[in-house]
Amino acid sequence: MPTDALLARFLHALSELSPLAVWAHGSLAGGDYQEGRSDLDLIAVLPEPPALRTVRRLVTLHRRLRTQPLAAKLHCSYLAPATLDDPERSHPTWAHGRAMRRPVTPVTRRELHAFGRVLHGQAPARLLPPVPDRQLHDFVVQDQRDFWRPAVDKARLWRQDAWVDLGMLTFARATVTLRDGRLVSKRQALGELSALGAPAEVVADIARRRYGNPADPVPAADGRLARRAGLTRAYLGPAIDALVTRYG
């Protein structure tokens, strides 16, 4: 399987840096992984915070993987025991084909504790501090209020599949977390959207692209993207406002 081959090659290359642990989160850990569609979301814990020289080695490592199937979907943040505590701290990360810095959020941290998949080394509970319920709650509200709600007003974004999928599914997952205190997969979130009153046409579109047969014909784009964007934004803006008002 291409996923297993890519992970094996990645772990072999990373072994030169003696990682204490490598974990998968997201779909790969949560049982919702769709090969060729889902991202490979990883966390690596190195013995020391990566210095500039180490970051350069990591960039080279990822660039050498580019010829491997699915390599573009492999994302990894690099932490160290000394930098694990702060969920707001940014860490060296390879994602979307480039190096960047970004935090490992309370949602990701809770995922790792709840169902993180150990690819190498120690389990998350041995290294990663637990996530208090209040910290998780506050982050989810803030993410919906400060990132997703302003994004709804940027009409051009919502003609893109990725924004529709992630915006709608993240809202559904946020709702379940705030309402029930639990995390759900994207597949489970898709089921929640209908119960939350999301437009059936948009829900069906997400389901087709994420879980449908890749060989099925793609609907014609003439007018469809604009209509889908309008339906998504008309639903998501008020829905986020109501969620933040209730739980914020």
Buried (B, 14 or more C-beta within 10 A) or exposed (E): EEBEEBBEBBBEBBEEBEBBBBBBBBBBBBEBBEBEEBBBBBBBBBEEBBEEEBBEBBBEBBBEBEEBEBBBBBBBBBBBBEBBEEBEBEBBBBBEEEBEEEBBBBBBBBBBBBBBBBBBBBBBEEBBEEBEEEBBBBBBBEBBBEEBBEBBEEEEBBBEBEBBBBBBBBBBBBBBBBEEEEBBBBBBBBBBBBEBEBBEEBBEBBBEBBEEEEEEEEEEEEEBBEEBBBBBBEBBBEBBBEBBEEBB
